[in-house]
C-alpha cells in the first residue's frame, strides 16, 4: 500500500513503443531509507522504468512520483529529488574527475564553494582523492563507476536511482560499489537499484520487486521470497537442461536425493531460483551470473532492458 511518505510511488504505469509494451500496468512503492532491488531479465522493462523515474522518458499512461513530485508534471523539481547512475559512463572523458563533479554541481545551481565542500565530504566515503585531477579517459571501469556515484550525490538528493551499477566491473570493484550503496542508505538516502546480478540483489536489497514482461510478478524481502519457494534446491542434469526442485529443509532434500542420487546436487535456493519458478526462465540470459551459491551459469543472448 502506498503512502504519502513513500519516496517513490508508481501507479498503473504503462510505456508503449509502437506495438511493444515495455512497462505494463506497473505499481509499486519504495519507502524512505530503503534499498529496493528491481530484478528481472533483459527486456523486462527495468531500464524503461528508470528512464521514466529520471524524467528522460514520458510514460504512455499512469503516474510516477518521487518524494511526492510528479515526474511528468514537474520534471525540473523531480530531478532535484534524485541522483541517477546510468548503466553507461556518461562522463566527459576529456575533463578531470574534479571538473566533472564541479560541472554537475553547477547544473544544480550550487555555489562553487558549496560544491568543493561537498566533494570533500564525498571523498571521505568514495576513495577517489588521488585520481580527481586525472582525465576521466585514464580511469578504469571501477573508478568511472565510483565517479558517477559521487556525481549523483553532489546535490544531496534524497533518492538515488542506480541502473545496473556494477555491470562490467570485476568482483573486487563490484564489492566496493556495494559498500558505497550501503553508505548512501546509511546517510539517509532511498536507493532504487536495477540489477540482474542475483548476489547483488540478495546482499543489498531490503525488498525486491521481480519484473517480467513489464509486470511486477512478485515483491517481498529476499528471505521471504526464497522461503516461499523453498530454502533448499536440488538440481539435476536433464535432457532439456537443469531439472530443479525445491524443499523446505536440507533433510527433505537429502531424502529425495537418496532415492536417486545420479547427477543430483543440493544447494541453497537463491533469487534466480525464485524467478525461474515464477517464469520458467533465468534472470540474465545474456551474461554469466554468479549466484549466492557460488555457481556460474552461462546463457545465450537476450534482448534489451
Protein Blocks (a to p, Z undefined) as FASTA:
>chain_A
ZZfklmbdcehiacdehjbcfbghiacdddehiacdddddehilmmmmmmmmnopaccfb
dcddeehiafklmmmlmmmmpccddfbacbdfkbcfklmmmmmmmmnopafklmmmmmmm
mmmmmccklmmmpcfklpcfklmmmmmmmmmmmnopabdcdehklgoiafklmmmmmmmm
mmmmmnopacddddfbfklmmmmpmbdcddeehiafbdcdfklmmmmnopbdcddddfkb
caddddfbfklmmmmmmmomghpacddddfklmmmmmnopafblmbccddfkopacdddd
dddZZ
